[in-house]
């Protein structure tokens, strides 16, 4: 019987907790450290003293981040591993045993390191995630506005497209200022609204002006304004972080302007020349040419994976990491599917896929509708997101130029594929396909 070789006898493993860190080197007796900064630095010195070169630990909540930064600054090889790799601990389970078992696996080279973006990408990631939380919180206060208006039987949010648009906010602020005349409130709306929906808007603005509901409306508007200011502050911080990232010092003087610029979304960051800046950071590659890849979504993806996607050997490896690729498990003659958990990058691609599902002339939109008719919307959304993830990898790694050929070209390809399959099936049964001649009129 051949023993499993030990690749690194000084390999260490840290069982991360909110109050204690259990450290074991080479499967030896664990040592316990606290989680305050001085204790994390003492843990670092302990590892350096014992000539540890590689440390593995599980990504437990956000508790691992301070320790990761300390060990990374010390020049140690820090590897974040999936907890499922160390789950099957023989015997009784405890934090002490977990650290010994993890270090034993690490010493034998049985732990696979997960992806952790560089420090400058993590800074951008933190600001973007905080900005997303502010957007979600602001959306909750929009619902509070709608509820207060409903309690007063004001149906403005049912008539106009957005209560937080220019017209909606102008009307709401006028109501809070004491205006009650429906005609005067209509005059604050955009001219297109006045032409198309004048009577509906006037009728929707006649309700019961109860003091308690007006107070609730004012509170909701004040909270919404607060979060808009928070989002603007995040935009300024994101702009500063982008300027400090490699390639973020600014686009070159002569930048080719794209022929068509899409209008930024409602929640898009207010950063001047964001598209040109992103293209310069990506070494001239422009992911915004891909369908549904707006400036904001590309910025979010860079905040999750960075600009160097060569860490994934192929586009299939990348889509598998995002949790979008279909998984399978085989044992003997048994095959079963495996549910993959989508990470944040995979969730971004799914949001982009939902936007493409409503497109009319894009080939990928036709793919979604064809897949949804066969397997349902959830499967179709994930399949389309998988395609988008692989296209993103190809653009970022190989600089692929995407050309949109349109829905008609995609449908012609589908028809040609079906005809080819039909000819193969006929040949298999010794038959021959004969096209039906159109009858003369």
N, C-alpha and C positions, 0 to 999 in steps of 0.2 A: 504494500500500500504506500503510495507516494504522498508525502505530507504537503500541504498547501504552503508555498513559499511565502516568507515574510519579506515584503518589498521595502518597508520602511519601519524599522523597530522603534523609531522615535515619533511615529505618527500619533497625533493627539486628537481627542474628540471632546467637545464641550456640549453638555446637556444644558440648554438655555432655559432659564426660568425668569419670572418677573422679580424674584427676590434673591435667588441663588443660582450660581453657575457651578456645575459639577464637571471637573476636568479629570481625564484619565489619559496617561501617556503609554502607548503600547499595550493597553489592556491591564495596566498595573492598578494599584489601589488609587481610588479617586481622591481628589482634593477639592474642597468646597470654597468658593469665593463669593463675596457679595456682588451687588450690581451697581453700587455707587462708583463714581469715576475713579476714586483712589483704589478701589478693589479691582476694577477692570485693568488698571495699570499694573497692579500687583500680579494679576493673572498673566499679563503680557510678560512681565519680568520673569515670572516662574517658567514660562515656556521658553524664553530666550536662554535662561540659565541652564535648562535641560537640553539645549541644542535642538529644539523642535523646529522643523522646517515647514511642516504641513499640518494644518489644523482643519478639522471638519466639524460642522455643527448644523443642526436643523434650523430651518427658517420658521421660528415660532413667533407669530404675530409681528410686532415691531421690536420685541425685546432683543433681537439679535443685532440690530443696526448699530447701537453704540459700541458693542464689543467688536463688531466687524470693522468699524472705522479705526479703532485703536490697534487691532492686529494688522490691518492693512497698512497703516502708517509705519508700523514696525518692520515692514518688509516680509512678513510671513505669507506663505501660500494658504489663503483661507478659502475653503470650499464649502459652499452651501449645498446640502443634500436634501432630497425628499425624505420625509419621515417614514414613508413606506419601505425604504431600503433598510431601516434599522428596527422595523416593527416586530419581527419574529424573534424575540428574545427568549431563549430557553430558560425555564425556571421561573422564579418569582420576579416580577417586574418592579423596579424602583428607579429613582433617578440615579442612584449610585451604580446600579447594574447597567442602566442604559448607557452611561458614559463609558464603562468598561467594554461593553459589547460593541459600541460604536467605534471605539479606538481599535479594537481587535479587527473589526471589518476593514477599517481604514488602513491598518498596517499591512493587511493582505491585499490591498488594492481592490476591494469589493464595493467601494462607494463611488458613485458617479457624481461629479460636480454639476450643479445647476448653473444657470446663467444669472449673473449679477452685473448690471450695467456699471460702467466706470463712475467715479465720484462726480464728475461734472454733469453726467447724464442723470444721476440720482438727484442732484440739486434741481435740475429742470423738472424732473418727475415730481418732486415734492410740491413745487409751486403749481404745476398743472393739476395735480390731484386736489390740492387745496382749492384751486379755482373751480374745479368741478363740483366740490362740495358746496361752495358758495352759490353756484348756479342752481343746484338742486334745492338749496334752502330758499333762494329767491322764488323758484317755481312754486314752493309751498305757500308763500305769501300771496302769489297771484291767485291761488285757489281761495285764500282767505278774502281777497277782494271780491271775487265772484260770489262767495257765500254771503258777504255783507250786502252786496247788490241784490242778490236773490231774496234776502230777508225783507228788503224794501220794495220788492217786486220791480226792480229795474233790470230790464233784459238787454242792456247794451252789449254785453259780452256774447249774446246769442246772435246779434245782428252784424257786428263788425268782426273782422278776422282775428284781431289781437287786442286784448285789453291794455297791454303794455306798449302798444305802438304809439306813434305820435298823436293820432286822433284820440285813441282811448285814454291815454294819460292826460291829455288836455281837458277832456270832458270830466274825468274823475277829479282832477285838481280843482276845476271850476266848481264842481259840486261841493267839495270840501270847503271852498272859499265862500259858499253861501248861494251860489246860482241855482235857481230852481226852474227857470223858464226853459222849456224843451226847445223852443225855436232858437233861443240864444245859445244853448248848448250845441245844437246842430251846426250853428255857424262856426264852431271851433273845429269841426271835422274837415278832413281833406275834401277837395272839390269833387273828386270822383265819388266819394261816399254821398255827398250832398246831391249829386246827379242821379245816382243809381238807387239809393236807399233812404232818401229824405223822409218819406212818410213812415217807414219802418223804424227809423232812428227816433223820430219824434214820439211815436207810440211807445217805444221801449223805454223812454226816459220819463214816463209818467208813472209815479209810484207813491209810496208812503214814506215820508222822510222822518223816520224815527231816530231820536237822538242816540240811542244805544248802538244802532246799526251804523250810523254815520261815524260814531266814535271807533267802532271796529274797522270800518273802511279806512279811516285816517291812520290807525295803528298799522294796518297791513301795508298801506302805501309808504309809511315811514320806514317800515322794516325792509320793504323792497328797495327803497332808495339807499338804505344802509348797505345792503348786499351788493348793489351796483357800484357803490364806492369801493367796497372790498375787492370786487372783481377788477376794477380799474387799477387798484394798487397792485394786484397780482400781475396784471399786464405789464406794468412798469418793471417789476422784479423779473418777470420772464424775459423782457427785452434786454435787461442788463445781463442776465445769465447767458442768453444767446450770444451777446457780444463777447463774452469771455470764453466761449466754447471754441474748439478748433475749427477754423474757417468761418467763425462768426464775427470777425472784425469788420465785415461789411462786404457787399458784392463788388466786383470790379467795376471800373468806371463805365465800360461799354458792355452793358448787359442786354441781350436780345429780348425784347419784349414779346410775350406771347400774343398770338393773333386774337385770342378771345380770352377774356377774363370773366370768371363767374362772380356773381355778387356774393360777398361773404354772408355767412349765416347770422342768425340773430345773436348767438352766443360766441361768435368768432372773436378772438382777441384783437384789440385795437393796437396793432404794431405796424408801423410804416414799412412798406416794401417787404412784407413778411415772405412772400413767395420767392423773391429774388434772394433774400437772405437764406432761406432753406435750400435753394438750389446751390448757392455758393458753399454752404456747409456740407452738402452731399457731393462735392467735387464735380459740379456741373450736371449731375443727374436730377431730373425733375419728376418726382413721383406724382405731382399734381396733374400730369397728363393722363393718368389712369382714371377710369370711370369712378366717380364717387370719392376720389381722393382730393378733398379740399385742402386749403392751406391749414386749417385748424386740425383736421384729422391727421394730416402728415406730421404736424407739430406734436400731436399727442402720441403718435407711433414712435417718433424719434425720442420722446420722453420716456418711452417704455423699453426700446431696444437699441437706441443710439443710431449712429450712421454707419457703423461697420457691421454688416450682416454676414461677413465671411466666417464668423464663429459657427454658423450652421453650414455644413458642407453642400447641401442641396436645398432647393425650394421645398422638397418634401420634408426634410428635417425641420425646416422653419415652421411649416404649417402644422407639423406634429407637435412642436413645442408650444404653439399657440393653443393647442387643444381642439383644432378644427378638423384634423385629418381623421378618417374613420379608423378605429382600433379593432384588433381581432386577437383572439387567444385560441391556441390549438393545443390539445392534449390527446394524443392518439388519433382516433377518428372523430373526436368531438371538436367542434368549432363554435365559438361564441363571440359575441361582440363585447367590446369594452367601452364603457362610457368614459370619455376624456373630459376633464374639467378645463374649461376655457379660462385662460388667464386674462389680464386686462387688455393685452394686445388683441387676443381673440375676440373679446367683447367689442372692441372698437371696429374690427372687421365685420362683425355681425350687424352693428348699427349701420355701417356703410352699405351692407347688402340689403337691408330693409329700404334704404333710400333708392337703390337701383331697382327694387321690385316694382316701383311705381313709374319707371321710365317707359317711354313708348318706342323709341327708335334705337336703343342700345342693344347690342347682341346679348350681353350678359343679362339684361332684363328678360329677354326671350328665354334664355336658359333657365332663369328662376321660375318663370311661369310654366315652362314645360316640366320641370322637376316637381313643382308644387302640385300639378295635376296628377302626377303619378304617386308621389310619396307624401304630400302634405307640405304646408308652409314651413314648419319647423325644420324639417330635413332639407328643404330647398334653401332656406336661409343659411344653414350651416354649410351646405355644399357650395353656395355662391361665395360665402365668406372665405372658404378654403381656396377658391380660385383667386380671390383678391389678395390673399396673403402670399400666394405663390407668385403672382404678378409683381407685388411689391418687392419681394426678394430678388426677382430677376432684374428689376430696374435698379435697385440699390447695389447689386453685386456686379451685374454684367452691363448695366447701362442700356438695357433693352428699350427700343423706341416702340411704344404701343400705338397701333393704328386702329381706330374704330371703324370697322367695316359695315356696321349697321345691322339692323334686325333682319332685313330682307336677305342679306348674304348668309346670316346664321340659319334662317329657315330653309334656304336653298341647300345648305350643307346637311341639315337634318334630313331633308327629303332625299338627297343623294345617298346618305348612309342607309336609310330604310330601303331604298331600291336595291342597293348592293347586297344587303342582307337577304332580301327577297329572292334575288337571283341565285345566291349561294344555296338557299333552302330549296329552290326549284331544281337546281343541279344535283343536290343530294338525293332527291327522289326521282331523278331521271326525267324531269319535266323541263319544259321550256316556256318562258314567259312570252306572251304575244300581246303587244299593246293594242288597245281597242281603238279602232279607227273612228274618228269623229264623223257622225252622219251628216251628209250635206243638208243645208237648210231647206 
